[in-house]
Amino acid sequence: MMKTLTNVNGIGNWTAEMFLIFSLGRLNILSYGDISIKNAIRWLYNVDKNEPLDLNHFYSKWNPYNTIASLYLWEAINIGLTKETSDLFE
């Protein structure tokens, strides 16, 4: 499905992933390009911005519920939980 969506001019990986999550309700999507997801992971696991972030590790850890984890990570940002450690962010 990602290939089909990204073949449309103007639709990249992030847009396709958001479509899969919010329009098709897919439960196992982790957006590797979403900076908010990366920042929330850094906050949650106390990973410094200078340390590499292995998203494959988290994908495997949260499989088959990556979308659910993503929704919680976005919500942590939305309600301001991550502001206390904003120095971790990119």
TORKOL-4160 file (C-alpha; in steps of 0.2 Angstrom, whole numbers, padded with zeros to 4 digits, m for minus):
90
<pt num="1" X="0000" Y="0000" Z="0000"/>
<pt num="2" X="0014" Y="0012" Z="0004"/>
<pt num="3" X="0021" Y="0010" Z="m0014"/>
<pt num="4" X="0004" Y="0013" Z="m0022"/>
<pt num="5" X="0002" Y="0029" Z="m0011"/>
<pt num="6" X="0019" Y="0036" Z="m0014"/>
<pt num="7" X="0018" Y="0033" Z="m0033"/>
<pt num="8" X="0005" Y="0048" Z="m0033"/>
<pt num="9" X="0014" Y="0064" Z="m0036"/>
<pt num="10" X="0016" Y="0074" Z="m0020"/>
<pt num="11" X="0013" Y="0060" Z="m0008"/>
<pt num="12" X="0028" Y="0055" Z="0002"/>
<pt num="13" X="0031" Y="0042" Z="0015"/>
<pt num="14" X="0025" Y="0053" Z="0029"/>
<pt num="15" X="0009" Y="0057" Z="0021"/>
<pt num="16" X="0006" Y="0039" Z="0016"/>
<pt num="17" X="0009" Y="0033" Z="0034"/>
<pt num="18" X="m0003" Y="0046" Z="0041"/>
<pt num="19" X="m0016" Y="0040" Z="0028"/>
<pt num="20" X="m0013" Y="0022" Z="0033"/>
<pt num="21" X="m0015" Y="0027" Z="0052"/>
<pt num="22" X="m0030" Y="0040" Z="0051"/>
<pt num="23" X="m0040" Y="0035" Z="0036"/>
<pt num="24" X="m0037" Y="0016" Z="0035"/>
<pt num="25" X="m0035" Y="0012" Z="0054"/>
<pt num="26" X="m0019" Y="0002" Z="0052"/>
<pt num="27" X="m0012" Y="m0003" Z="0069"/>
<pt num="28" X="0006" Y="m0007" Z="0065"/>
<pt num="29" X="0013" Y="0009" Z="0057"/>
<pt num="30" X="0028" Y="0019" Z="0064"/>
<pt num="31" X="0033" Y="0034" Z="0055"/>
<pt num="32" X="0051" Y="0034" Z="0054"/>
<pt num="33" X="0051" Y="0052" Z="0047"/>
<pt num="34" X="0040" Y="0060" Z="0060"/>
<pt num="35" X="0051" Y="0071" Z="0071"/>
<pt num="36" X="0038" Y="0072" Z="0085"/>
<pt num="37" X="0039" Y="0053" Z="0086"/>
<pt num="38" X="0058" Y="0054" Z="0087"/>
<pt num="39" X="0057" Y="0067" Z="0100"/>
<pt num="40" X="0044" Y="0058" Z="0111"/>
<pt num="41" X="0055" Y="0042" Z="0110"/>
<pt num="42" X="0070" Y="0052" Z="0116"/>
<pt num="43" X="0060" Y="0059" Z="0130"/>
<pt num="44" X="0052" Y="0043" Z="0135"/>
<pt num="45" X="0068" Y="0033" Z="0135"/>
<pt num="46" X="0080" Y="0047" Z="0140"/>
<pt num="47" X="0090" Y="0047" Z="0124"/>
<pt num="48" X="0101" Y="0062" Z="0122"/>
<pt num="49" X="0099" Y="0071" Z="0105"/>
<pt num="50" X="0118" Y="0067" Z="0101"/>
<pt num="51" X="0115" Y="0048" Z="0103"/>
<pt num="52" X="0108" Y="0038" Z="0088"/>
<pt num="53" X="0090" Y="0033" Z="0088"/>
<pt num="54" X="0087" Y="0015" Z="0082"/>
<pt num="55" X="0069" Y="0016" Z="0076"/>
<pt num="56" X="0070" Y="m0002" Z="0070"/>
<pt num="57" X="0072" Y="m0007" Z="0089"/>
<pt num="58" X="0056" Y="0002" Z="0094"/>
<pt num="59" X="0047" Y="m0005" Z="0079"/>
<pt num="60" X="0051" Y="m0023" Z="0084"/>
<pt num="61" X="0047" Y="m0019" Z="0102"/>
<pt num="62" X="0030" Y="m0012" Z="0099"/>
<pt num="63" X="0025" Y="m0024" Z="0085"/>
<pt num="64" X="0011" Y="m0026" Z="0080"/>
<pt num="65" X="0004" Y="m0010" Z="0089"/>
<pt num="66" X="0016" Y="0003" Z="0082"/>
<pt num="67" X="0001" Y="0015" Z="0078"/>
<pt num="68" X="m0005" Y="0013" Z="0096"/>
<pt num="69" X="0012" Y="0018" Z="0103"/>
<pt num="70" X="0013" Y="0032" Z="0091"/>
<pt num="71" X="m0004" Y="0039" Z="0096"/>
<pt num="72" X="0002" Y="0039" Z="0114"/>
<pt num="73" X="0019" Y="0047" Z="0110"/>
<pt num="74" X="0010" Y="0061" Z="0100"/>
<pt num="75" X="m0002" Y="0063" Z="0115"/>
<pt num="76" X="0013" Y="0065" Z="0127"/>
<pt num="77" X="0019" Y="0080" Z="0116"/>
<pt num="78" X="0001" Y="0087" Z="0115"/>
<pt num="79" X="m0002" Y="0088" Z="0134"/>
<pt num="80" X="0015" Y="0095" Z="0137"/>
<pt num="81" X="0024" Y="0080" Z="0146"/>
<pt num="82" X="0039" Y="0082" Z="0135"/>
<pt num="83" X="0042" Y="0100" Z="0138"/>
<pt num="84" X="0051" Y="0097" Z="0154"/>
<pt num="85" X="0066" Y="0088" Z="0144"/>
<pt num="86" X="0065" Y="0099" Z="0129"/>
<pt num="87" X="0084" Y="0099" Z="0128"/>
<pt num="88" X="0083" Y="0081" Z="0122"/>
<pt num="89" X="0075" Y="0086" Z="0106"/>
<pt num="90" X="0082" Y="0089" Z="0089"/>
